[in-house]
Amino acid sequence: LCLLQLNEIITNPTEGQFWQVDHIKPVYGGGGQCSLENLQTLCTVCHRKRTAKQAQERSQMKRRSLATKYGCDITKFFVKM
């Protein structure tokens, strides 16, 4: 965090600035409704990094699924006789 943000945390701490609860198995991977076994506590900085990594993974998954969806199956162009 930048110095300004760190000073703000020190002088005016509020809920959610230090620790975050996150899913071990991500929501997009089926971990949405879960028990306590699928939860972990991360510091806010680590949580941001992990969330950014997961966003990148989701984006890659979307691109792959779109490529598959619009990919061309050449067997459609052949007529069976």
QUIWOGI-V946485 format. One record per pair of residues at least 4 apart in sequence whose ideal C-beta (glycine too) atoms are under 8 Angstrom apart, sorted by the first residue. I is the first residue (numbers start at 1). J is the second residue. D is the distance in Angstrom with one decimal. If there is no record, write none. Layout:
i=I j=J d=D
i=I j=J d=D
//
This chain:
i=1 j=5 d=4.2
i=1 j=6 d=5.2
i=1 j=9 d=7.5
i=1 j=45 d=6.8
i=2 j=6 d=7.1
i=3 j=7 d=6.2
i=4 j=8 d=6.5
i=5 j=9 d=6.5
i=6 j=10 d=6.4
i=7 j=11 d=6.0
i=8 j=12 d=5.8
i=9 j=13 d=5.9
i=9 j=17 d=5.1
i=9 j=18 d=7.6
i=13 j=17 d=6.0
i=13 j=18 d=7.6
i=16 j=20 d=6.9
i=16 j=44 d=7.4
i=17 j=44 d=6.2
i=18 j=43 d=6.7
i=18 j=44 d=6.1
i=19 j=41 d=5.5
i=19 j=42 d=7.1
i=19 j=43 d=6.2
i=19 j=44 d=6.9
i=20 j=41 d=7.3
i=20 j=42 d=5.4
i=20 j=43 d=7.6
i=20 j=44 d=5.6
i=20 j=47 d=3.9
i=21 j=39 d=5.5
i=21 j=40 d=7.3
i=21 j=41 d=5.8
i=21 j=42 d=7.9
i=22 j=39 d=7.2
i=22 j=40 d=5.7
i=22 j=41 d=7.8
i=22 j=42 d=5.3
i=22 j=47 d=5.6
i=22 j=50 d=6.5
i=22 j=51 d=7.8
i=23 j=27 d=5.8
i=23 j=31 d=4.4
i=23 j=32 d=7.6
i=23 j=34 d=6.3
i=23 j=38 d=5.6
i=23 j=39 d=6.5
i=23 j=40 d=7.7
i=24 j=31 d=6.9
i=24 j=37 d=7.9
i=24 j=38 d=5.1
i=24 j=39 d=7.0
i=24 j=40 d=5.3
i=25 j=29 d=5.5
i=25 j=30 d=6.5
i=25 j=31 d=3.3
i=25 j=34 d=7.2
i=25 j=38 d=5.5
i=26 j=31 d=5.6
i=26 j=54 d=5.3
i=27 j=31 d=5.6
i=27 j=32 d=4.4
i=28 j=54 d=7.2
i=28 j=58 d=5.3
i=28 j=61 d=7.7
i=31 j=38 d=5.3
i=34 j=38 d=3.6
i=34 j=39 d=6.9
i=42 j=46 d=4.4
i=42 j=47 d=4.3
i=42 j=50 d=6.5
i=43 j=47 d=6.9
i=44 j=48 d=6.5
i=45 j=49 d=6.7
i=46 j=50 d=6.1
i=47 j=51 d=6.1
i=48 j=52 d=6.3
i=49 j=53 d=6.4
i=50 j=54 d=6.3
i=51 j=55 d=6.4
i=52 j=56 d=6.7
i=53 j=57 d=6.5
i=54 j=58 d=6.3
i=55 j=59 d=6.4
i=56 j=60 d=6.5
i=57 j=61 d=6.4
i=58 j=62 d=6.4
i=59 j=63 d=6.6
i=60 j=64 d=6.4
i=61 j=65 d=6.3
i=62 j=66 d=6.2
i=63 j=67 d=6.3
i=64 j=68 d=6.4
i=65 j=69 d=6.1
i=66 j=70 d=6.2
i=67 j=71 d=5.8
i=72 j=76 d=7.8
i=74 j=78 d=7.5
//
